[in-house]
């Protein structure tokens, strides 16, 4: 396939005309394909349907320490749920709080606690420390950035590399500015790039000097067990690494079963140092009498242990890996070798990250939308919705049936080609 | 029964000696009776056991508008849950957000929103308005007061009367001080007094002048359907009253199914003006992707409608009303006519409020604890845990089996008598 950068304007124009004909045909079909969010598909949801059926006997509603899970009591999660998540995250049950249906809520609430109360008993509330800033490896997760924006926390973008955030940048910024109080990380199969941080990146995050002594790493390990291959990525345990470096309170690790069982009806978890857990629990005691323990029981009864969970996740992979392959093969077929886009090939997670030439992403998303294919807004993966390169598009392959997915990616590729050629013709 | 105020010191001392003998016998039994919280008993929880069994077919997990409740989507509650709670609270579905498992969390989060963002788009955040104060009708609910204390909101106690809060006080304070931003109300079967606010009190709250134009009423209608008799109290609809008075944004009404189905695994609801709901929803969108929709479906499938809910609540009453009667008859038998205590006889809710002579409650609770009966701390029903009269003791009759309840109240009465006599002897 010819690299478009080497083609004459005439050849480009000819291609454009052909593409435009194809586009108009597709646009006339009035497609309605929604690719905006990383949602599991119906077949994935069906995998956990038996979980709705595990608490039907009276004995099934008792926790392992004999409490009636239907009543009040237990703020930090039932013991078997704490043990389950501790085993998944390689921490002790004392380092875990098992919460409600959303790890996003736990992250939000952690930041609100830090704003209003500080990061610990002795620390000053962030609201009393002037302008608070967060480092935001980008592209990243739009809902992380939305929390900062809503709470008035200034976001400083940091480039992502294939190894994780650009650590030279991170270290320099964190060491220089005491107003930088935190960093957002999706360390495994990152959203949207699918990158797993290298051991070196994890170690540097765990050990780096920070000007703020109340600096916190928000370690959103959302995709820790969400592999797409039989040779999954390994992520170094940052809690142990930070603890060894004398920074045991630096890391708050979050995870959930939203994409394991049911989004919205899953279980969330926070893992951290015992002192951070105690402080979170103290604040939580004001906000809640306790989590939904019946749903925690359901999860433990259904997911059982690390091995059963791994088997369950393989069933997810069997459903969604072919969807990722479909996207990748269309991208390769339609855009490969043309010098107008590159994309990731992740070993896990929920996204493929597509990068157009600079200045093209917004137009691509608009053009696709006109043809009935709704993508995540261009820019959404950057703080304040502003991609400085206007290049990144997040593809979420899991939800649509494979025929719809093919159509949507065909349209996407068509749009990338058209916008790119237009760009080359007018530069 | 002789009024103890009329007895000679010798007669009192003789009584005391007899009571002390009885106390020592009971103390030697090493009872372990926990009366601290208003928890449903096992028989009550069993009433809702069938709810765990309603979502076992694939069709049962669809919402009435055809969405798969197992997946992401819907921030403010599924349509059938909004309609259900709207009918219970006499508002329109557009005035309702159906949330997660805790109305306490919704109240806490509302206050946090007001602190950080203000009460509306145009309002200044409370954290930027200096010292924020709340009116706290007392005795009241300790967890309301704990939220204020944790968030640094100054609490101003206001006396409760048999009609509701002392409205002369409330109106005077609210009109005079713009730093007073809110009031806590449990308007029906109040915690702990079991008082239902009169129409006049509701109207005065809805129409009063407030110096703060961002004043909010936190209307915790926790016990709205929790009747103990066939002739339940009626509470005037404050949302309509406030709206008619031009104060449509003044009231935030909260309720939950915690004591209808399962505490911790229930569903919470916020009802307010449409503009308040829109603002809450905007803030909520940063904190959460959505509530547990499967649990909302479970509730609607099980509780169905207003009439089915009312039948269900009658089953609760059949279990707990005899426990209230047991407490009342022991109090009457042991303490009646002695001039040392009075107590409430509520038509609903979860508590009986016992008032000792001034300066006695703490000692009573301590003495009972030594005999193995743990009561809610004396003072807990007042802001900062400080009952200025040291008189109020909250009795929670629902949880213990009736035999245990009898023992516990026997001990309590014994302790009230002993402490009262001691008080009379040394005054």
Interface residues (C-beta under 8 A of the other chain):
Chain A: X37 X39 X40 X42 X45 X46 X48 X49 X52 X53 X55 X56 X58 X61 X68 X69 X70 X71 X72 X73 X100 X101 X102 X104 X105 X108 X109 X112 X115 X116 X117 X127 X143 X146 X147 X150 X151 X258 X262 X263 X264 X265 X283 X285 X286 X287 X288 X289 X290 X291 X292 X293 X294 X295
Chain B: X37 X39 X40 X42 X45 X46 X48 X49 X52 X53 X55 X56 X58 X61 X68 X69 X70 X71 X72 X73 X100 X101 X102 X104 X105 X108 X109 X112 X115 X116 X117 X127 X143 X146 X147 X150 X151 X258 X262 X263 X264 X265 X283 X285 X286 X287 X288 X289 X290 X291 X292 X293 X294 X295
